Amino acid sequence: MRAPALFMLKVSCSNLERSRAFYGELGFEPDGEPATAEAPWLASLYGIAGARIRAQQLRAADGAAPVRLELLEWAAPASAARPSIDTPGCAGLSFRTDDLDATARRLVAAGGRIVGTIPEFPGGRSTTRLVNVADPDGLTLQLVEVRRLNSSGPQ
């Protein structure tokens, strides 16, 4: 049996507009208008009676990435704990970029913060650089840059 294709990642947030701008810096754009708990499909999908929720689906602006994001803004957080990679059930988001430094700067300008340092992992034919960035609500995502090497250095 073939594994199902990844279609959508759901990200809880405290401010839909701020998170939409943050993930916009990674090349995602709104796909339609935000939905509210009054929308029957949204209320039935999450099954939380009386909860105030807004959802916004985002798609890759260039149409190349098959993965979509759905931002979910809740009236109140489900718990006081901030999400982190070691929280059970938390999914890690990783985005490949051609310019790690520029992408990290844009995300910081959009309300994110750098978490840790930017390690470099040299290899035989490429060098990989990584940085972890927390989104405006503290969800950590990873930026990955792979530089192909030739005889004269990185490309």
DSSP file (Angstrom, degrees, kcal/mol; ACC not computed):
  #  RESIDUE AA STRUCTURE BP1 BP2  ACC     N-H-->O    O-->H-N    N-H-->O    O-->H-N    TCO  KAPPA ALPHA  PHI   PSI    X-CA   Y-CA   Z-CA
    1    1 A M              0   0    0      0, 0.0     2,-0.3     0, 0.0     0, 0.0   0.000 360.0 360.0 360.0 133.0    0.0    0.0    0.0
    2    2 A R        -     0   0    0      1,-0.1     3,-0.1     3,-0.0     0, 0.0  -0.591 360.0-110.7 -81.1 140.2    1.3    3.4   -0.9
    3    3 A A        -     0   0    0     -2,-0.3    -1,-0.1     1,-0.1     2,-0.1  -0.403  40.0-102.3 -66.9 144.7    1.6    6.1    1.8
    4    4 A P        -     0   0    0      0, 0.0     2,-0.2     0, 0.0    -1,-0.1  -0.372  39.0-106.4 -67.8 149.0   -0.9    8.9    1.4
    5    5 A A        -     0   0    0      1,-0.1     2,-0.3    -3,-0.1    -3,-0.0  -0.494  34.0-107.5 -74.6 142.9    0.5   12.2    0.0
    6    6 A L        +     0   0    0     -2,-0.2     3,-0.1     1,-0.2    -1,-0.1  -0.569  47.3 164.2 -70.4 128.1    0.9   15.1    2.4
    7    7 A F        +     0   0    0     -2,-0.3    61,-2.6     1,-0.3     2,-0.4   0.792  53.4  11.6-113.9 -50.0   -1.8   17.6    1.6
    8    8 A M  E     -a   68   0A   0     59,-0.2     2,-0.5     2,-0.0    -1,-0.3  -0.996  49.3-155.0-143.2 137.0   -2.2   20.1    4.4
    9    9 A L  E     -a   69   0A   0     59,-2.7    61,-2.7    -2,-0.4     2,-0.5  -0.929  19.6-146.3-105.4 132.4   -0.4   21.1    7.6
   10   10 A K  E     -a   70   0A   0     -2,-0.5     2,-0.5    59,-0.2    61,-0.2  -0.872  14.5-172.1-104.4 129.8   -2.5   22.8   10.3
   11   11 A V  E     -a   71   0A   0     59,-2.8    61,-2.5    -2,-0.5     2,-0.2  -0.974  15.4-142.2-125.3 117.6   -0.9   25.4   12.5
   12   12 A S  E     +a   72   0A   0     -2,-0.5     2,-0.3    59,-0.2    61,-0.2  -0.563  29.2 174.6 -75.1 141.9   -2.7   26.9   15.5
   13   13 A C  E     -a   73   0A   0     59,-2.9    61,-1.1    -2,-0.2     3,-0.2  -0.949  38.4-140.0-144.6 163.4   -2.1   30.6   16.0
   14   14 A S  S    S+     0   0    0     -2,-0.3     2,-0.3     1,-0.3    59,-0.1   0.619  96.6  33.5 -98.8 -16.5   -3.3   33.4   18.2
   15   15 A N     >  -     0   0    0      1,-0.1     4,-2.4    57,-0.1    -1,-0.3  -0.884  64.6-163.2-145.0 107.5   -3.5   36.1   15.5
   16   16 A L  H  > S+     0   0    0     -2,-0.3     4,-2.5     1,-0.2     5,-0.2   0.890  90.0  48.7 -60.8 -44.8   -4.6   35.1   12.0
   17   17 A E  H  > S+     0   0    0      2,-0.2     4,-2.1     1,-0.2    -1,-0.2   0.924 112.3  48.2 -64.3 -44.4   -3.4   38.2   10.2
   18   18 A R  H  > S+     0   0    0      1,-0.2     4,-2.1     2,-0.2    -1,-0.2   0.915 114.7  45.5 -63.0 -43.5    0.0   38.2   11.9
   19   19 A S  H  X S+     0   0    0     -4,-2.4     4,-2.7     2,-0.2     5,-0.3   0.864 109.3  55.5 -69.1 -35.4    0.6   34.5   11.1
   20   20 A R  H  X S+     0   0    0     -4,-2.5     4,-1.2    -5,-0.2    -1,-0.2   0.910 110.4  46.0 -62.3 -41.1   -0.7   34.9    7.5
   21   21 A A  H  X S+     0   0    0     -4,-2.1     4,-0.9     2,-0.2    -2,-0.2   0.900 112.2  51.5 -66.8 -40.9    2.0   37.7    7.0
   22   22 A F  H >< S+     0   0    0     -4,-2.1     3,-1.0     1,-0.2     4,-0.2   0.955 113.8  41.6 -61.7 -52.1    4.7   35.5    8.6
   23   23 A Y  H ><>S+     0   0    0     -4,-2.7     5,-1.5     1,-0.3     3,-1.1   0.711 103.8  69.1 -72.2 -18.9    4.0   32.4    6.4
   24   24 A G  H ><5S+     0   0    0     -4,-1.2     3,-1.7    -5,-0.3    -1,-0.3   0.820  89.9  62.8 -62.6 -30.9    3.7   34.8    3.5
   25   25 A E  T <<5S+     0   0    0     -3,-1.0    -1,-0.2    -4,-0.9    -2,-0.2   0.647  99.1  55.4 -68.8 -14.1    7.4   35.4    3.8
   26   26 A L  T < 5S-     0   0    0     -3,-1.1    -1,-0.3    -4,-0.2    -2,-0.2   0.264 131.5 -92.6 -99.7   9.3    7.9   31.6    3.1
   27   27 A G  T < 5S+     0   0    0     -3,-1.7    34,-3.6     1,-0.3    35,-0.4   0.665  82.5 133.1  93.5  17.3    5.9   32.0   -0.2
   28   28 A F  E   < -B   60   0A   0     -5,-1.5    -1,-0.3    32,-0.3    32,-0.2  -0.825  30.2-174.2-103.3 142.8    2.4   31.1    1.0
   29   29 A E  E     -B   59   0A   0     30,-2.9    30,-2.7    -2,-0.4    -8,-0.0  -0.932  35.1 -85.4-130.9 155.5   -0.7   33.2    0.0
   30   30 A P  E     -B   58   0A   0      0, 0.0     2,-0.6     0, 0.0    28,-0.3  -0.273  28.2-153.1 -59.5 142.5   -4.3   33.1    1.1
   31   31 A D        -     0   0    0     26,-2.8    26,-0.3     1,-0.1     2,-0.1  -0.812  68.1 -35.6-115.5  85.9   -6.5   30.7   -0.8
   32   32 A G  S    S-     0   0    0     -2,-0.6    -1,-0.1    24,-0.1     3,-0.1  -0.418  97.3 -41.2  92.0-172.8   -9.9   32.4   -0.5
   33   33 A E        -     0   0    0     -2,-0.1    24,-0.2     1,-0.1    -2,-0.1  -0.535  67.8 -92.4 -88.6 155.2  -11.4   34.3    2.5
   34   34 A P        -     0   0    0      0, 0.0     2,-0.3     0, 0.0    22,-0.2  -0.350  39.5-137.3 -62.9 148.5  -11.0   33.2    6.1
   35   35 A A  E     -C   55   0A   0     20,-2.9    20,-2.6    -3,-0.1     2,-0.2  -0.801  14.3-152.7-105.0 150.9  -13.7   31.0    7.5
   36   36 A T  E >   -C   54   0A   0     -2,-0.3     3,-2.4    18,-0.2     6,-0.3  -0.692  37.3 -93.8-116.2 172.5  -15.3   31.5   11.0
   37   37 A A  T 3  S+     0   0    0     16,-1.2     6,-0.3     1,-0.3    17,-0.1   0.709 120.3  70.6 -59.9 -19.5  -17.0   29.1   13.4
   38   38 A E  T 3  S+     0   0    0     15,-0.2    -1,-0.3     4,-0.1     3,-0.0   0.730  75.6  96.1 -69.6 -20.4  -20.3   30.1   11.8
   39   39 A A  S X> S-     0   0    0     -3,-2.4     4,-2.3     1,-0.2     3,-0.6  -0.594  77.6-140.5 -70.7 122.3  -19.3   28.3    8.6
   40   40 A P  H 3> S+     0   0    0      0, 0.0     4,-2.4     0, 0.0     5,-0.2   0.859  98.3  53.2 -54.8 -39.9  -20.9   24.8    9.0
   41   41 A W  H 3> S+     0   0    0      1,-0.2     4,-1.9     2,-0.2     5,-0.1   0.883 111.1  46.3 -65.2 -37.0  -17.9   22.9    7.6
   42   42 A L  H <> S+     0   0    0     -3,-0.6     4,-1.9    -6,-0.3     5,-0.3   0.923 112.6  48.7 -72.6 -43.5  -15.5   24.5   10.1
   43   43 A A  H  X S+     0   0    0     -4,-2.3     4,-1.7    -6,-0.3     5,-0.5   0.910 116.6  42.8 -61.9 -42.4  -17.8   24.0   13.1
   44   44 A S  H  < S+     0   0    0     -4,-2.4    -1,-0.2    -5,-0.2    -2,-0.2   0.841 110.1  57.5 -74.1 -31.6  -18.4   20.3   12.2
   45   45 A L  H  < S+     0   0    0     -4,-1.9    -2,-0.2    -5,-0.2    -1,-0.2   0.914 120.3  26.9 -65.1 -43.2  -14.7   19.7   11.3
   46   46 A Y  H  < S-     0   0    0     -4,-1.9    -1,-0.2    -5,-0.1    -2,-0.2   0.611  91.0-150.8 -99.1 -13.4  -13.4   20.7   14.7
   47   47 A G     <  +     0   0    0     -4,-1.7     2,-0.7    -5,-0.3    -3,-0.1   0.790  43.5 141.2  54.8  37.6  -16.6   19.9   16.7
   48   48 A I    >   -     0   0    0     -5,-0.5     3,-1.5     3,-0.1    -1,-0.2  -0.867  44.5-143.8-114.9  98.4  -16.1   22.5   19.4
   49   49 A A  T 3  S+     0   0    0     -2,-0.7     3,-0.1     1,-0.3    -5,-0.0  -0.355  80.2   4.2 -63.6 132.7  -19.4   23.9   20.3
   50   50 A G  T 3  S+     0   0    0      1,-0.3    -1,-0.3   -13,-0.1     2,-0.2   0.368  92.8 137.8  78.9  -6.6  -19.4   27.6   21.1
   51   51 A A    <   -     0   0    0     -3,-1.5     2,-0.7    -8,-0.1    -1,-0.3  -0.489  52.8-132.9 -73.7 141.3  -15.7   28.0   20.3
   52   52 A R        +     0   0    0     -2,-0.2    23,-1.8    -3,-0.1     2,-0.4  -0.863  41.5 160.4 -92.9 118.5  -14.7   31.1   18.4
   53   53 A I  E     - D   0  74A   0     -2,-0.7   -16,-1.2    21,-0.2     2,-0.4  -0.993  25.3-167.1-140.5 144.0  -12.4   30.0   15.6
   54   54 A R  E     -CD  36  73A   0     19,-2.2    19,-3.2    -2,-0.4     2,-0.4  -0.982  10.5-164.7-127.0 144.9  -11.2   31.4   12.3
   55   55 A A  E     -CD  35  72A   0    -20,-2.6   -20,-2.9    -2,-0.4     2,-0.4  -0.980   6.8-173.1-130.6 142.6   -9.4   29.4    9.7
   56   56 A Q  E     - D   0  71A   0     15,-2.1    15,-2.9    -2,-0.4     2,-0.4  -0.976  13.8-148.3-135.5 121.2   -7.3   30.5    6.7
   57   57 A Q  E     - D   0  70A   0     -2,-0.4   -26,-2.8   -26,-0.3     2,-0.4  -0.724  15.3-163.8 -87.8 139.3   -6.0   28.2    4.0
   58   58 A L  E     -BD  30  69A   0     11,-3.5    11,-1.9    -2,-0.4     2,-0.3  -0.936   4.4-168.2-121.9 145.1   -2.7   29.1    2.4
   59   59 A R  E     -B   29   0A   0    -30,-2.7   -30,-2.9    -2,-0.4     2,-0.3  -0.875  40.0 -84.3-125.6 161.2   -1.2   27.8   -0.8
   60   60 A A  E >   -B   28   0A   0      5,-0.5     3,-1.3     7,-0.3   -32,-0.3  -0.496  35.1-140.3 -65.3 128.1    2.2   28.2   -2.4
   61   61 A A  T 3  S+     0   0    0    -34,-3.6    -1,-0.2     1,-0.3   -33,-0.1   0.840 102.2  47.9 -61.2 -34.3    2.2   31.4   -4.3
   62   62 A D  T 3  S-     0   0    0    -35,-0.4    -1,-0.3     1,-0.0    -2,-0.1   0.515 105.7-128.6 -86.1  -3.2    4.3   29.9   -7.1
   63   63 A G  S <  S+     0   0    0     -3,-1.3    -2,-0.1     2,-0.1    -3,-0.1   0.460  80.7 108.7  73.9   0.0    2.0   26.9   -7.3
   64   64 A A        +     0   0    0      2,-0.0    -1,-0.1     0, 0.0    -3,-0.0   0.888  56.9  74.1 -79.1 -40.1    5.0   24.5   -7.1
   65   65 A A        -     0   0    0      1,-0.1    -5,-0.5     2,-0.1    -2,-0.1  -0.608  63.0-157.7 -80.9 128.5    4.6   23.1   -3.6
   66   66 A P        +     0   0    0      0, 0.0     2,-0.3     0, 0.0    -1,-0.1   0.627  67.4  93.9 -77.7 -11.4    1.8   20.6   -3.2
   67   67 A V        -     0   0    0    -59,-0.1    -7,-0.3    -8,-0.0     2,-0.3  -0.627  58.3-163.4 -86.8 138.3    1.5   21.2    0.5
   68   68 A R  E     -a    8   0A   0    -61,-2.6   -59,-2.7    -2,-0.3     2,-0.4  -0.804   9.4-138.8-112.8 158.6   -1.0   23.7    1.9
   69   69 A L  E     -aD   9  58A   0    -11,-1.9   -11,-3.5    -2,-0.3     2,-0.5  -0.925   7.3-160.6-114.1 143.7   -1.1   25.4    5.3
   70   70 A E  E     -aD  10  57A   0    -61,-2.7   -59,-2.8    -2,-0.4     2,-0.4  -0.974   9.6-154.0-122.8 117.1   -4.2   25.9    7.3
   71   71 A L  E     -aD  11  56A   0    -15,-2.9   -15,-2.1    -2,-0.5     2,-0.5  -0.757   8.0-162.3 -88.4 132.7   -3.9   28.6   10.0
   72   72 A L  E     -aD  12  55A   0    -61,-2.5   -59,-2.9    -2,-0.4     2,-0.6  -0.953   2.7-165.4-121.0 112.5   -6.4   28.1   12.9
   73   73 A E  E     -aD  13  54A   0    -19,-3.2   -19,-2.2    -2,-0.5     2,-0.3  -0.873   9.9-164.4-100.0 119.1   -7.0   31.0   15.2
   74   74 A W  E     - D   0  53A   0    -61,-1.1   -21,-0.2    -2,-0.6   -23,-0.0  -0.715  27.2-127.4-100.8 151.8   -8.7   30.1   18.5
   75   75 A A  S    S+     0   0    0    -23,-1.8    -1,-0.1    -2,-0.3   -22,-0.1   0.867  99.1  10.2 -64.5 -36.0  -10.4   32.5   20.9
   76   76 A A  S    S-     0   0    0    -24,-0.2    -1,-0.2    -3,-0.0   -24,-0.0  -0.994  92.9-100.1-141.7 143.9   -8.4   31.0   23.7
   77   77 A P        -     0   0    0      0, 0.0     3,-0.1     0, 0.0    -4,-0.0  -0.320  25.8-127.1 -64.6 147.8   -5.4   28.7   23.6
   78   78 A A  S    S+     0   0    0      1,-0.1     2,-0.3     3,-0.1     3,-0.0   0.800  92.1   3.6 -64.4 -28.9   -6.2   25.0   24.4
   79   79 A S  S    S-     0   0    0      2,-0.2    -1,-0.1     1,-0.0     0, 0.0  -0.963  70.7-118.1-149.8 164.6   -3.4   25.1   27.0
   80   80 A A  S    S+     0   0    0     -2,-0.3     2,-0.2    -3,-0.1    -2,-0.0   0.651  83.6 102.9 -79.0 -15.1   -1.0   27.6   28.5
   81   81 A A  S    S-     0   0    0      1,-0.1    -2,-0.2    -4,-0.0    -3,-0.1  -0.470  73.1-127.6 -73.5 137.9    2.0   25.7   27.2
   82   82 A R        -     0   0    0     -2,-0.2    56,-0.1     1,-0.1     2,-0.1  -0.606  32.2-105.5 -77.8 142.6    3.8   27.0   24.2
   83   83 A P        +     0   0    0      0, 0.0     2,-0.3     0, 0.0    57,-0.1  -0.427  47.6 168.1 -68.1 144.4    4.2   24.4   21.4
   84   84 A S    >   -     0   0    0     55,-0.1     3,-2.1    -2,-0.1     6,-0.2  -0.955  50.8 -98.6-148.9 167.4    7.7   23.1   21.0
   85   85 A I  T 3  S+     0   0    0     -2,-0.3     4,-0.1     1,-0.3     5,-0.1   0.739 121.5  54.0 -63.5 -22.0    9.4   20.2   19.1
   86   86 A D  T 3  S+     0   0    0      2,-0.1    -1,-0.3     3,-0.1     3,-0.0   0.333  80.3 110.2 -96.1   9.0    9.4   18.1   22.3
   87   87 A T  S X  S-     0   0    0     -3,-2.1     3,-2.5     1,-0.1     0, 0.0  -0.720  82.3-107.7 -79.4 125.3    5.6   18.5   22.9
   88   88 A P  T 3  S+     0   0    0      0, 0.0     3,-0.1     0, 0.0    -2,-0.1  -0.274 104.4  17.4 -54.5 133.8    3.9   15.2   22.2
   89   89 A G  T 3  S+     0   0    0      1,-0.3     2,-0.3    -4,-0.1    -3,-0.1   0.321  91.0 136.1  87.1  -8.0    1.9   15.4   19.0
   90   90 A C    <   -     0   0    0     -3,-2.5     2,-0.4    -6,-0.2    -1,-0.3  -0.538  44.7-145.9 -74.7 135.9    3.7   18.5   17.8
   91   91 A A        -     0   0    0     -2,-0.3     2,-0.4    -3,-0.1    -4,-0.0  -0.837  10.2-132.3-100.7 139.6    4.7   18.3   14.1
   92   92 A G        -     0   0    0     -2,-0.4     2,-0.5    -7,-0.1    49,-0.1  -0.746  14.2-148.6 -90.5 137.8    7.9   20.0   12.9
   93   93 A L  E     -e  141   0B   0     47,-0.8    49,-2.7    -2,-0.4     2,-0.4  -0.893  15.2-176.0-104.8 134.7    7.8   22.2    9.9
   94   94 A S  E     -e  142   0B   0     -2,-0.5     2,-0.4    47,-0.2    49,-0.2  -0.998   3.3-169.5-133.5 131.7   10.8   22.4    7.7
   95   95 A F  E     -e  143   0B   0     47,-3.0    49,-2.4    -2,-0.4     2,-0.3  -0.977  16.2-137.8-125.0 132.5   11.2   24.7    4.6
   96   96 A R  E     -e  144   0B   0     -2,-0.4     2,-0.3    47,-0.2    49,-0.2  -0.696  27.4-179.4 -86.4 138.9   13.9   24.5    2.0
   97   97 A T        -     0   0    0     47,-2.9    49,-0.4    -2,-0.3     3,-0.3  -0.970  34.6-143.7-138.3 152.3   15.4   27.9    0.9
   98   98 A D  S    S+     0   0    0     -2,-0.3     2,-0.3     1,-0.3    -1,-0.1   0.671 101.0  35.9 -86.0 -19.0   18.0   29.1   -1.5
   99   99 A D     >  -     0   0    0      1,-0.1     4,-2.4     2,-0.0    -1,-0.3  -0.764  65.2-179.9-138.6  89.6   19.1   31.9    0.7
  100  100 A L  H  > S+     0   0    0     -2,-0.3     4,-2.6    -3,-0.3     5,-0.2   0.891  81.9  50.0 -57.4 -46.2   19.0   31.0    4.4
  101  101 A D  H  > S+     0   0    0      1,-0.2     4,-2.2     2,-0.2    -1,-0.2   0.923 113.1  44.7 -63.7 -46.1   20.2   34.3    5.7
  102  102 A A  H  > S+     0   0    0      2,-0.2     4,-2.2     1,-0.2    -1,-0.2   0.908 114.6  49.0 -65.8 -42.2   17.7   36.5    3.7
  103  103 A T  H  X S+     0   0    0     -4,-2.4     4,-2.3     1,-0.2    -2,-0.2   0.922 110.9  50.0 -64.2 -44.0   14.8   34.2    4.5
  104  104 A A  H  X S+     0   0    0     -4,-2.6     4,-2.2    -5,-0.2    -1,-0.2   0.906 110.0  51.0 -61.0 -42.0   15.7   34.2    8.3
  105  105 A R  H  X S+     0   0    0     -4,-2.2     4,-2.3     1,-0.2    -1,-0.2   0.911 110.2  49.4 -61.8 -42.6   15.9   38.1    8.2
  106  106 A R  H  X S+     0   0    0     -4,-2.2     4,-1.3     1,-0.2    -1,-0.2   0.904 110.8  49.8 -63.6 -40.9   12.4   38.3    6.5
  107  107 A L  H  <>S+     0   0    0     -4,-2.3     5,-2.7     2,-0.2    -1,-0.2   0.885 110.4  49.6 -67.2 -37.6   10.9   36.0    9.1
  108  108 A V  H ><5S+     0   0    0     -4,-2.2     3,-1.6     1,-0.2    -1,-0.2   0.915 109.8  51.6 -65.0 -42.3   12.3   37.9   12.0
  109  109 A A  H 3<5S+     0   0    0     -4,-2.3    -1,-0.2     1,-0.3    -2,-0.2   0.780 106.7  55.7 -63.7 -26.2   11.0   41.2   10.4
  110  110 A A  T 3<5S-     0   0    0     -4,-1.3    -1,-0.3    -5,-0.2    -2,-0.2   0.263 135.8 -81.5 -91.4  11.0    7.6   39.5   10.2
  111  111 A G  T < 5S+     0   0    0     -3,-1.6    -3,-0.2     1,-0.3    -2,-0.1   0.453  91.7 121.0 108.5   0.9    7.5   38.7   13.9
  112  112 A G      < -     0   0    0     -5,-2.7     2,-0.3    -6,-0.2    -1,-0.3  -0.296  46.2-145.6 -86.4 177.0    9.6   35.5   14.2
  113  113 A R  E     -F  134   0B   0     21,-1.7    21,-3.1    -2,-0.1     2,-0.2  -0.996  19.9-110.4-145.2 144.5   12.7   35.0   16.3
  114  114 A I  E     -F  133   0B   0     -2,-0.3     2,-0.6    19,-0.2    19,-0.2  -0.520  26.1-156.1 -71.9 135.5   15.9   33.0   15.7
  115  115 A V  E     -F  132   0B   0     17,-3.2    17,-0.6    -2,-0.2     2,-0.1  -0.925  58.9 -30.9-115.8 104.2   16.2   30.0   18.1
  116  116 A G  S    S-     0   0    0     -2,-0.6     2,-0.1    15,-0.1    -2,-0.0  -0.459  93.0 -45.9  87.8-161.3   19.8   28.9   18.5
  117  117 A T        -     0   0    0     -2,-0.1    15,-0.4    14,-0.0    -2,-0.1  -0.434  50.2-103.9-105.3 177.6   22.6   29.2   16.0
  118  118 A I        -     0   0    0     -2,-0.1    13,-0.2    13,-0.1     2,-0.1  -0.835  40.8-162.2-104.5  94.1   23.0   28.4   12.3
  119  119 A P        -     0   0    0      0, 0.0    11,-2.0     0, 0.0     2,-0.4  -0.422   4.7-146.9 -75.6 153.9   25.0   25.1   12.1
  120  120 A E  E     -G  129   0B   0      9,-0.2     9,-0.2    -2,-0.1    -2,-0.0  -0.977   7.0-164.0-122.1 134.5   26.7   24.1    8.9
  121  121 A F  E     -G  128   0B   0      7,-3.4     7,-2.2    -2,-0.4     2,-0.1  -0.872  12.8-154.4-120.8  95.9   27.1   20.5    7.9
  122  122 A P  E     +G  127   0B   0      0, 0.0     5,-0.2     0, 0.0     2,-0.2  -0.414  17.8 177.0 -71.2 145.1   29.7   20.0    5.2
  123  123 A G        -     0   0    0      3,-1.9    -2,-0.0    -2,-0.1     0, 0.0  -0.730  44.0 -90.3-133.1-176.1   29.4   17.0    2.9
  124  124 A G  S    S+     0   0    0     -2,-0.2     3,-0.1     1,-0.2    -1,-0.0   0.916 120.8  10.8 -66.7 -45.2   31.2   15.6   -0.1
  125  125 A R  S    S+     0   0    0      1,-0.1    24,-3.3    23,-0.0     2,-0.3   0.430 132.3  24.9-116.1  -2.3   29.2   17.3   -2.8
  126  126 A S  E     - H   0 148B   0     22,-0.3    -3,-1.9    28,-0.1     2,-0.4  -0.983  59.7-135.8-155.3 163.3   27.2   19.8   -0.8
  127  127 A T  E     -GH 122 147B   0     20,-2.4    20,-3.2    -2,-0.3     2,-0.5  -0.993  20.7-153.0-122.8 133.4   27.0   21.8    2.4
  128  128 A T  E     -GH 121 146B   0     -7,-2.2    -7,-3.4    -2,-0.4     2,-0.4  -0.914   8.3-168.8-110.5 131.9   23.8   22.0    4.4
  129  129 A R  E     -GH 120 145B   0     16,-2.9    16,-2.6    -2,-0.5     2,-0.3  -0.944   6.5-171.3-117.8 142.2   23.0   25.0    6.7
  130  130 A L  E     + H   0 144B   0    -11,-2.0     2,-0.3    -2,-0.4    14,-0.2  -0.958  10.5 176.2-131.9 148.1   20.1   25.0    9.2
  131  131 A V  E     - H   0 143B   0     12,-1.6    12,-3.0    -2,-0.3     2,-0.5  -0.971  21.3-139.7-147.0 141.1   18.4   27.5   11.4
  132  132 A N  E     -FH 115 142B   0    -17,-0.6   -17,-3.2   -15,-0.4     2,-0.4  -0.869  20.4-172.4-100.4 133.5   15.4   27.2   13.7
  133  133 A V  E     -FH 114 141B   0      8,-2.9     8,-3.0    -2,-0.5     2,-0.4  -0.988  16.8-139.7-127.0 132.8   13.0   30.1   13.7
  134  134 A A  E     -FH 113 140B   0    -21,-3.1   -21,-1.7    -2,-0.4     6,-0.2  -0.779  21.1-134.0 -89.3 134.0   10.0   30.5   16.1
  135  135 A D    >   -     0   0    0      4,-2.8     3,-2.3    -2,-0.4   -24,-0.1  -0.204  42.7 -81.4 -75.3 177.9    6.8   31.8   14.5
  136  136 A P  T 3  S+     0   0    0      0, 0.0    -1,-0.1     0, 0.0    -2,-0.0   0.731 133.7  46.2 -57.7 -22.0    4.9   34.6   16.2
  137  137 A D  T 3  S-     0   0    0      2,-0.1     3,-0.1  -125,-0.1   -25,-0.1   0.382 123.5-100.4-100.0   3.4    3.2   32.1   18.5
  138  138 A G  S <  S+     0   0    0     -3,-2.3     2,-0.4     1,-0.3   -56,-0.0   0.411  71.4 145.4  97.1  -2.4    6.4   30.1   19.3
  139  139 A L        -     0   0    0   -127,-0.1    -4,-2.8    -5,-0.1     2,-0.4  -0.568  46.2-133.4 -69.4 125.8    6.0   27.2   17.0
  140  140 A T  E     + H   0 134B   0     -2,-0.4   -47,-0.8    -6,-0.2     2,-0.3  -0.677  27.8 178.1 -87.6 130.3    9.5   26.3   15.8
  141  141 A L  E     -eH  93 133B   0     -8,-3.0    -8,-2.9    -2,-0.4     2,-0.4  -0.892  20.7-130.7-123.9 160.7   10.1   25.7   12.1
  142  142 A Q  E     -eH  94 132B   0    -49,-2.7   -47,-3.0    -2,-0.3     2,-0.4  -0.924   7.4-153.1-117.0 133.8   13.4   24.9   10.5
  143  143 A L  E     -eH  95 131B   0    -12,-3.0   -12,-1.6    -2,-0.4     2,-0.4  -0.879  15.3-164.7-100.4 137.0   14.9   26.5    7.4
  144  144 A V  E     -eH  96 130B   0    -49,-2.4   -47,-2.9    -2,-0.4     2,-0.5  -0.986   9.4-175.2-127.4 129.1   17.3   24.4    5.3
  145  145 A E  E     - H   0 129B   0    -16,-2.6   -16,-2.9    -2,-0.4     2,-0.6  -0.991   5.2-166.6-123.1 125.6   19.7   25.5    2.7
  146  146 A V  E     - H   0 128B   0     -2,-0.5     2,-0.6   -49,-0.4   -18,-0.2  -0.955   4.8-164.0-113.0 118.9   21.7   23.0    0.6
  147  147 A R  E     - H   0 127B   0    -20,-3.2   -20,-2.4    -2,-0.6     2,-0.2  -0.906  14.2-138.3-104.5 121.1   24.6   24.4   -1.3
  148  148 A R  E     - H   0 126B   0     -2,-0.6     7,-2.1   -22,-0.2     2,-0.4  -0.558  19.7-141.9 -74.0 139.1   26.0   22.2   -4.1
  149  149 A L  E     +I  154   0C   0    -24,-3.3     2,-0.2    -2,-0.2    -1,-0.0  -0.823  21.2 176.7-104.9 142.3   29.8   22.3   -4.2
  150  150 A N  E >   -I  153   0C   0      3,-2.0     3,-1.5    -2,-0.4     5,-0.0  -0.666  54.7 -78.7-124.9-171.6   31.9   22.2   -7.3
  151  151 A S  T 3  S+     0   0    0      1,-0.3    -2,-0.0    -2,-0.2     0, 0.0   0.735 130.7  48.4 -65.1 -21.2   35.7   22.4   -7.7
  152  152 A S  T 3  S-     0   0    0      1,-0.3    -1,-0.3     2,-0.0    -3,-0.0   0.456 120.1 -95.7 -99.5  -0.2   35.6   26.2   -7.2
  153  153 A G  E <  S-I  150   0C   0     -3,-1.5    -3,-2.0     2,-0.0    -1,-0.3  -0.803  71.7  -0.6 123.8-164.4   33.4   26.2   -4.1
  154  154 A P  E      I  149   0C   0      0, 0.0    -5,-0.2     0, 0.0   -28,-0.1  -0.208 360.0 360.0 -64.5 150.3   29.7   26.6   -3.2
  155  155 A Q              0   0    0     -7,-2.1    -6,-0.1    -5,-0.0    -8,-0.0   0.339 360.0 360.0-113.9 360.0   27.1   27.3   -5.9
